[in-house]
Amino acid sequence: MNKVIQPPNNHESEQVILASLLRDSGHQTCREVMDSVASDDFYNRAHSVIYKAIKQLIDKKINPDFVAIDDHLSKSNDNFDFGGLTYLAEIQRSFISHSMLSGAVATVKRTKSARDLLSISFTVNEQSNAGVDPDEIIRGVEDGIKEISSKSAAKDISHISDFGEQWLDEFERNIENRGGISGLATGIAELDERLSGFDREGLFVLAGRPSMGKTLLAQTIIENVSRRDSEQSMFFSLEMSGKQVFQRFVSKISGVCPKKIRSGVDVNNDDWGKIANAIEHLNTSGIYLDTDQKLSVDQIRARVRRRINKAGKQSLIVIDYLGLMKKPKADRNDIAIGEITSSLKSLAKEIETPILLLVQGSRAMDKTKRPTMSDLKDSSSIEADADVVMFVHREEVIDPETELKGVTELIIAKDRHNDGNGTVYLKKVSGGFMTMNQDEVATLDHLENMRLKPVKKKGYM
């Protein structure tokens, strides 16, 4: 006869746990066990049933002795024969010392993890043969492994002092920098000053209505980053084709009018020289582009990891934009959005790379003087997960008569770490953005206020 191969398990270690609980469930080590071990960690069903009964009795402040356990299980809906008083007595005879408990728990948790991994592999095999979308399978595998890892007893919580040396190194670098940028420099001076650069584990949201300049600002930042030696970044454009994105980068870097580049009309030798330099710059840059449409957060996550495995650490990830991403299945749209933003925040932390997520603002922003957090679609999850929320606003789009023509306001509505809230005033220079000086801003702001609230002249008798 063929021997039946059982999944990984350890019968003796399961008995050691139960024996310790039966001997003295109030022992400190036993209380720690009940906080970390679940009933489904036991492979033997009788052991699982007994352990569950012990926990339920303790929750009711009833001493879990043989009689109480037997009585409790006899009244339950589970008619499973766990072995009765005889088997409980057999289990207790295996007790030697509470000192054996931690080793038994580690063994039981380890074999449970091994069984869960086998279960994942069986599921992958079945789904692959059934023709399930590979991206859905990958997501299930990643979620399953994360869950196994979170339940593992191998890693204990760290004392806060364990992170002191790492923080001190960074703090000393900041002192040497004399208050300089500690995160990723965006190349926009005042923004970097307010945020101290992009935190390398942060999720940054850049929101605004169409034609406000979200994409151009994102391109400015990633192009600034890519100018530095060995800096590689990824740009996910779910809206435009690769050719369209390339064209916009050429226009931004060269400073040649986008309309002139699109039409090819009146392109002179000077323009050609600027365009050639822009192309050369892009050809040698560290920008990598993905223009597939309707990507899910799982696909983006997989492509980022694959790129890192192939080329090493990335400096910045840009996603343009949230509304065009494929949403996961959920009962409500805000729940689906929350799953995306939460996953992106986790990814940024995992790969220690800032993620800049572009978000289309709601139509309500067309009617307001300045955008606020409530103008974001499904703003609760976006606000909760984002480290920084910024709005791009151009008053001339809403009011053509404004004195603020050519001014782009970058409104920092939320900054979790640096208290950098406020407005950065930008102007377009050579297809990109440059911070405006305070005198320019004050003059334009004064003219705008005069226009909106003109001083009434006093009448004469």
C-alpha positions as CSV (number, residue, x, y, z in Angstrom):
1,M,0.0,0.0,0.0
2,N,1.1,3.6,-0.7
3,K,1.9,5.6,2.3
4,V,-0.3,8.7,2.8
5,I,1.9,11.8,3.0
6,Q,0.5,14.3,5.5
7,P,1.1,18.0,5.2
8,P,3.7,19.5,7.5
9,N,2.7,19.2,11.2
10,N,4.0,18.2,14.6
11,H,1.7,16.2,16.8
12,E,3.9,16.3,19.9
13,S,4.4,20.1,19.9
14,E,0.6,20.6,19.6
15,Q,0.2,18.4,22.7
16,V,2.8,20.3,24.6
17,I,0.9,23.6,24.1
18,L,-2.4,22.0,25.2
19,A,-0.8,20.3,28.2
20,S,0.7,23.5,29.4
21,L,-2.7,25.2,29.2
22,L,-4.4,22.3,31.0
23,R,-1.8,22.4,33.8
24,D,-1.9,26.2,34.4
25,S,-3.7,28.5,31.9
26,G,-2.9,31.5,34.1
27,H,0.9,31.1,33.8
28,Q,2.5,34.1,32.1
29,T,3.9,32.1,29.2
30,C,0.5,30.5,28.6
31,R,-1.2,33.9,28.4
32,E,1.4,34.9,25.8
33,V,0.6,31.7,23.8
34,M,-3.1,32.5,23.7
35,D,-2.3,36.0,22.3
36,S,-0.2,34.5,19.4
37,V,-1.6,31.1,18.6
38,A,-4.9,30.6,16.7
39,S,-7.0,27.5,16.7
40,D,-6.4,26.9,13.0
41,D,-2.6,26.8,13.7
42,F,-3.2,23.2,14.9
43,Y,-3.2,20.5,12.3
44,N,-4.9,17.9,14.4
45,R,-8.6,18.8,14.5
46,A,-9.1,17.4,18.0
47,H,-6.3,19.7,19.2
48,S,-7.9,22.7,17.4
49,V,-11.3,22.0,19.0
50,I,-9.8,21.6,22.5
51,Y,-7.7,24.8,22.2
52,K,-10.7,26.8,21.0
53,A,-12.8,25.5,23.9
54,I,-10.0,26.5,26.4
55,K,-9.9,30.0,25.1
56,Q,-13.7,30.4,25.1
57,L,-13.8,29.2,28.7
58,I,-11.0,31.6,29.8
59,D,-12.9,34.4,28.1
60,K,-15.9,33.5,30.2
61,K,-13.6,33.5,33.3
62,I,-14.2,29.7,33.8
63,N,-11.2,27.5,34.8
64,P,-10.6,25.2,31.8
65,D,-10.3,21.8,33.6
66,F,-11.2,18.5,32.1
67,V,-14.9,18.6,33.2
68,A,-15.4,22.1,32.1
69,I,-13.9,21.4,28.6
70,D,-15.9,18.2,28.2
71,D,-19.2,20.0,29.3
72,H,-18.5,23.0,27.0
73,L,-17.9,20.8,23.9
74,S,-20.9,18.6,24.6
75,K,-23.1,21.6,24.5
76,S,-21.6,23.1,21.3
77,N,-22.9,22.6,17.8
78,D,-19.8,20.7,16.8
79,N,-20.5,17.0,17.2
80,F,-16.8,16.1,16.5
81,D,-15.5,13.4,18.8
82,F,-12.3,15.0,20.3
83,G,-11.5,12.0,22.5
84,G,-13.3,13.0,25.7
85,L,-11.8,13.0,29.2
86,T,-9.6,10.1,28.3
87,Y,-7.7,12.0,25.6
88,L,-7.5,15.1,27.8
89,A,-5.8,13.0,30.4
90,E,-3.4,11.6,27.8
91,I,-2.5,15.1,26.7
92,Q,-1.8,16.4,30.2
93,R,0.6,13.5,30.8
94,S,2.8,15.0,28.0
95,F,3.5,18.0,30.2
96,I,7.1,18.4,31.3
97,S,7.8,22.1,31.9
98,H,6.4,25.5,30.8
99,S,10.0,26.2,29.5
100,M,9.2,23.9,26.5
101,L,6.3,26.0,25.5
102,S,8.1,28.7,23.3
103,G,9.8,26.0,21.3
104,A,6.5,24.1,20.7
105,V,4.8,27.3,19.7
106,A,7.5,28.1,17.2
107,T,7.3,24.6,15.7
108,V,3.5,24.7,15.4
109,K,3.6,28.2,13.8
110,R,6.3,27.1,11.4
111,T,4.4,24.0,10.2
112,K,1.3,26.1,9.8
113,S,3.2,28.5,7.6
114,A,4.5,25.6,5.5
115,R,0.9,24.2,5.1
116,D,-0.3,27.7,4.1
117,L,2.4,27.9,1.4
118,L,1.4,24.5,0.1
119,S,-2.2,25.7,-0.1
120,I,-1.1,28.8,-2.1
121,S,0.8,26.6,-4.5
122,F,-2.2,24.3,-5.0
123,T,-4.4,27.3,-5.6
124,V,-2.0,28.8,-8.1
125,N,-1.9,25.4,-10.0
126,E,-5.7,25.2,-10.1
127,Q,-6.3,28.8,-11.1
128,S,-3.6,28.6,-13.8
129,N,-5.2,25.5,-15.3
130,A,-8.6,27.2,-15.1
131,G,-7.4,30.2,-17.1
132,V,-7.6,32.8,-14.3
133,D,-6.0,36.2,-15.1
134,P,-2.3,35.9,-14.1
135,D,-2.4,39.3,-12.5
136,E,-5.2,38.2,-10.2
137,I,-3.2,35.0,-9.3
138,I,-0.1,37.1,-8.5
139,R,-2.2,39.4,-6.3
140,G,-3.6,36.4,-4.4
141,V,0.0,35.0,-4.0
142,E,1.3,38.3,-2.7
143,D,-1.6,38.8,-0.3
144,G,-1.3,35.2,0.9
145,I,2.4,35.5,1.6
146,K,1.9,38.8,3.4
147,E,-0.7,37.2,5.6
148,I,1.6,34.2,6.4
149,S,4.4,36.6,7.2
150,S,2.2,38.7,9.5
151,K,1.2,35.6,11.5
152,S,4.7,34.3,11.8
153,A,6.0,34.0,15.3
154,A,9.6,34.4,14.1
155,K,9.8,38.2,14.2
156,D,9.2,40.0,17.5
157,I,8.3,43.6,17.9
158,S,11.3,46.0,18.0
159,H,12.2,48.3,20.9
160,I,12.2,51.9,19.8
161,S,15.9,52.2,20.5
162,D,16.6,49.7,17.7
163,F,15.9,52.5,15.2
164,G,18.0,55.1,17.0
165,E,21.3,54.5,15.2
166,Q,19.6,54.7,11.8
167,W,17.9,58.0,12.7
168,L,21.0,59.5,14.3
169,D,23.0,58.9,11.1
170,E,20.3,60.7,9.1
171,F,20.1,63.5,11.7
172,E,23.9,64.0,11.5
173,R,23.7,64.2,7.7
174,N,21.0,66.9,8.0
175,I,23.3,68.9,10.4
176,E,26.2,68.6,7.9
177,N,23.7,69.7,5.2
178,R,23.0,72.8,7.4
179,G,19.3,72.2,7.1
180,G,19.4,71.1,3.5
181,I,17.2,68.7,1.7
182,S,16.9,65.3,3.6
183,G,14.6,63.7,1.1
184,L,14.5,63.5,-2.7
185,A,15.1,67.0,-4.2
186,T,12.4,67.9,-6.7
187,G,14.4,70.7,-8.2
188,I,11.6,73.2,-7.2
189,A,13.4,75.3,-4.6
190,E,10.6,76.5,-2.4
191,L,8.8,73.1,-2.5
192,D,12.0,71.4,-1.4
193,E,12.4,73.9,1.3
194,R,8.9,73.4,2.7
195,L,8.9,69.6,2.4
196,S,12.6,69.0,2.9
197,G,12.3,67.1,-0.4
198,F,10.1,64.1,-1.0
199,D,10.3,61.6,1.9
200,R,11.7,58.4,0.4
201,E,8.9,56.3,1.9
202,G,6.1,58.7,1.1
203,L,3.0,58.8,-1.0
204,F,2.6,62.3,-2.6
205,V,-0.7,63.3,-4.2
206,L,-0.8,66.0,-6.9
207,A,-4.4,67.0,-7.7
208,G,-6.2,69.4,-9.9
209,R,-8.7,69.9,-12.7
210,P,-7.8,69.4,-16.4
211,S,-5.6,72.1,-17.9
212,M,-4.2,73.2,-14.6
213,G,-0.7,71.6,-15.3
214,K,-0.6,68.4,-13.2
215,T,1.2,66.4,-15.8
216,L,3.6,69.2,-16.7
217,L,4.5,69.7,-13.1
218,A,5.1,65.9,-12.6
219,Q,7.2,65.9,-15.8
220,T,9.2,68.8,-14.4
221,I,9.9,67.0,-11.2
222,I,10.9,63.7,-12.7
223,E,13.1,65.4,-15.3
224,N,14.8,67.4,-12.6
225,V,15.4,64.1,-10.7
226,S,16.7,62.3,-13.8
227,R,19.4,65.0,-14.5
228,R,21.4,63.7,-11.5
229,D,23.9,60.9,-12.3
230,S,22.7,57.4,-11.8
231,E,19.1,58.5,-10.8
232,Q,16.5,56.3,-12.4
233,S,12.8,56.9,-12.3
234,M,9.6,55.4,-13.6
235,F,6.7,57.3,-15.3
236,F,3.4,55.5,-15.7
237,S,1.2,57.4,-18.2
238,L,-2.2,55.8,-18.3
239,E,-3.6,58.6,-20.5
240,M,-1.2,59.2,-23.3
241,S,0.8,57.1,-25.7
242,G,4.6,56.9,-25.5
243,K,4.9,59.2,-28.5
244,Q,2.7,61.8,-26.9
245,V,4.6,61.7,-23.6
246,F,7.9,61.9,-25.4
247,Q,6.7,64.9,-27.4
248,R,5.6,66.7,-24.2
249,F,9.0,66.0,-22.6
250,V,10.7,67.4,-25.7
251,S,8.6,70.6,-25.5
252,K,9.2,71.0,-21.8
253,I,13.0,70.6,-22.0
254,S,13.5,72.5,-25.2
255,G,11.1,75.3,-24.4
256,V,9.7,75.2,-28.0
257,C,6.0,75.8,-28.1
258,P,3.9,72.6,-28.0
259,K,1.7,73.8,-30.8
260,K,4.7,74.5,-33.0
261,I,6.1,71.0,-32.3
262,R,2.7,69.3,-33.0
263,S,2.1,71.2,-36.3
264,G,5.6,71.5,-37.5
265,V,4.8,75.0,-38.7
266,D,7.5,77.7,-38.4
267,V,10.1,75.5,-36.9
268,N,13.4,77.4,-37.4
269,N,17.0,76.3,-37.1
270,D,17.1,77.6,-33.5
271,D,14.1,75.5,-32.6
272,W,15.7,72.5,-34.3
273,G,18.9,72.9,-32.2
274,K,16.8,73.1,-28.9
275,I,14.8,70.1,-29.9
276,A,17.9,68.1,-30.8
277,N,19.4,68.9,-27.4
278,A,16.2,67.9,-25.7
279,I,16.1,64.5,-27.5
280,E,19.8,63.9,-26.6
281,H,19.0,64.7,-22.9
282,L,16.0,62.3,-22.9
283,N,18.1,59.6,-24.6
284,T,20.7,59.7,-21.8
285,S,18.2,60.3,-18.9
286,G,17.2,57.9,-16.3
287,I,13.4,58.1,-17.1
288,Y,11.7,54.8,-17.9
289,L,8.2,55.0,-19.4
290,D,5.2,52.7,-19.2
291,T,2.1,53.7,-21.2
292,D,-0.2,50.6,-20.9
293,Q,-3.7,51.6,-20.2
294,K,-6.0,50.6,-17.3
295,L,-3.2,49.1,-15.2
296,S,-4.2,47.8,-11.8
297,V,-2.3,48.7,-8.7
298,D,-1.1,45.1,-8.6
299,Q,0.3,45.4,-12.2
300,I,2.1,48.6,-11.3
301,R,3.5,47.1,-8.1
302,A,4.8,44.0,-10.1
303,R,6.4,46.2,-12.8
304,V,8.1,48.4,-10.2
305,R,9.5,45.4,-8.4
306,R,10.6,43.8,-11.7
307,R,12.4,47.0,-12.7
308,I,14.1,47.2,-9.3
309,N,15.2,43.6,-9.5
310,K,16.7,44.3,-13.0
311,A,18.2,47.8,-12.6
312,G,18.4,48.5,-8.9
313,K,16.8,51.2,-6.7
314,Q,14.5,53.8,-8.4
315,S,14.5,57.4,-7.3
316,L,10.9,58.3,-8.0
317,I,7.7,56.6,-9.3
318,V,5.1,58.8,-11.0
319,I,1.6,57.6,-11.8
320,D,-0.6,59.7,-14.2
321,Y,-3.3,59.3,-13.0
322,L,-5.5,57.6,-10.4
323,G,-8.8,57.9,-12.2
324,L,-7.5,55.8,-15.1
325,M,-6.2,52.9,-13.0
326,K,-8.2,49.6,-13.0
327,K,-10.1,49.5,-9.8
328,P,-10.2,46.4,-7.6
329,K,-13.6,44.7,-7.0
330,A,-15.3,46.5,-4.1
331,D,-18.8,47.3,-2.9
332,R,-18.2,51.0,-3.3
333,N,-15.9,53.2,-5.3
334,D,-14.4,54.9,-2.3
335,I,-13.4,51.4,-0.9
336,A,-11.8,50.5,-4.2
337,I,-9.9,53.9,-4.2
338,G,-8.8,53.2,-0.6
339,E,-7.4,49.8,-1.6
340,I,-5.3,51.5,-4.4
341,T,-3.9,54.3,-2.2
342,S,-3.2,52.0,0.7
343,S,-1.4,49.6,-1.6
344,L,0.7,52.4,-3.1
345,K,1.6,53.7,0.3
346,S,2.7,50.2,1.3
347,L,4.8,50.0,-1.9
348,A,6.5,53.3,-1.2
349,K,7.5,52.1,2.3
350,E,8.6,48.7,1.0
351,I,10.9,50.0,-1.8
352,E,11.9,53.2,0.0
353,T,11.0,55.3,-3.0
354,P,8.5,58.2,-3.1
355,I,5.5,57.7,-5.3
356,L,3.8,60.8,-6.9
357,L,0.2,60.0,-7.7
358,L,-1.7,62.4,-9.9
359,V,-5.4,62.8,-9.1
360,Q,-8.2,64.4,-11.1
361,G,-10.2,66.9,-8.9
362,S,-14.0,66.9,-8.8
363,R,-16.0,69.4,-10.9
364,A,-16.7,71.3,-7.7
365,M,-13.2,72.7,-8.0
366,D,-14.4,74.7,-11.1
367,K,-16.7,76.7,-8.9
368,T,-14.3,77.4,-5.9
369,K,-11.8,80.2,-5.6
370,R,-9.1,77.8,-4.3
371,P,-9.2,74.0,-4.1
372,T,-9.5,72.3,-0.7
373,M,-9.3,68.7,0.4
374,S,-13.0,68.2,0.1
375,D,-12.8,68.9,-3.6
376,L,-11.0,65.5,-4.1
377,K,-13.1,62.6,-5.3
378,D,-13.3,59.9,-2.6
379,S,-11.0,62.2,-0.5
380,S,-11.2,60.4,2.8
381,S,-9.0,57.5,1.7
382,I,-6.7,59.7,-0.3
383,E,-6.2,62.1,2.6
384,A,-5.7,59.2,5.0
385,D,-3.0,57.4,3.0
386,A,-1.1,60.4,1.5
387,D,1.8,61.9,3.3
388,V,1.5,65.1,1.3
389,V,-1.5,66.4,-0.7
390,M,-0.9,69.2,-3.2
391,F,-3.2,71.0,-5.6
392,V,-2.3,72.7,-8.8
393,H,-4.3,75.8,-9.5
394,R,-4.2,78.4,-12.3
395,E,-6.6,81.3,-11.7
396,E,-6.5,82.3,-15.4
397,V,-8.2,79.0,-16.3
398,I,-11.2,80.0,-14.1
399,D,-11.1,83.8,-14.5
400,P,-9.5,85.1,-17.8
401,E,-9.5,88.6,-16.4
402,T,-7.2,87.8,-13.5
403,E,-3.9,89.7,-12.9
404,L,-2.3,86.3,-12.1
405,K,-1.8,85.3,-15.7
406,G,1.1,82.9,-16.1
407,V,1.1,82.0,-12.4
408,T,0.7,78.4,-11.2
409,E,-0.2,78.0,-7.5
410,L,1.0,74.8,-5.9
411,I,-1.1,74.6,-2.8
412,I,0.2,72.2,-0.1
413,A,-3.0,71.2,1.7
414,K,-1.5,68.4,3.8
415,D,2.0,67.7,5.0
416,R,2.2,64.9,7.5
417,H,5.8,65.3,8.5
418,N,7.1,68.9,8.0
419,D,4.3,71.3,8.6
420,G,5.0,72.7,5.1
421,N,1.4,73.7,4.4
422,G,1.0,76.8,2.3
423,T,1.3,78.0,-1.4
424,V,4.3,77.8,-3.7
425,Y,4.0,80.3,-6.6
426,L,5.4,79.1,-9.9
427,K,5.9,80.5,-13.3
428,K,6.6,78.6,-16.6
429,V,10.2,78.9,-17.8
430,S,11.5,77.0,-20.8
431,G,8.6,74.6,-20.7
432,G,9.0,73.9,-17.0
433,F,8.4,75.6,-13.7
434,M,10.5,78.0,-11.6
435,T,9.7,79.4,-8.1
436,M,8.6,83.0,-8.2
437,N,10.3,85.5,-5.9
438,Q,8.3,87.2,-3.1
439,D,8.4,90.6,-4.7
440,E,6.8,89.2,-7.9
441,V,4.1,87.4,-5.9
442,A,3.3,90.5,-3.7
443,T,3.0,92.8,-6.8
444,L,0.6,90.5,-8.6
445,D,-1.4,89.7,-5.5
446,H,-1.8,93.5,-4.9
447,L,-3.0,94.0,-8.4
448,E,-5.4,91.1,-8.2
449,N,-6.9,92.5,-4.9
450,M,-7.2,95.9,-6.4
451,R,-9.1,94.4,-9.4
452,L,-11.4,92.4,-7.2
453,K,-12.0,95.1,-4.6
454,P,-11.5,98.5,-6.3
455,V,-11.2,101.5,-4.1
456,K,-14.3,103.7,-4.4
457,K,-13.6,107.3,-5.2
458,K,-15.1,109.8,-2.9
459,G,-17.7,112.1,-4.5
460,Y,-17.4,115.9,-4.4
461,M,-20.3,118.3,-3.7
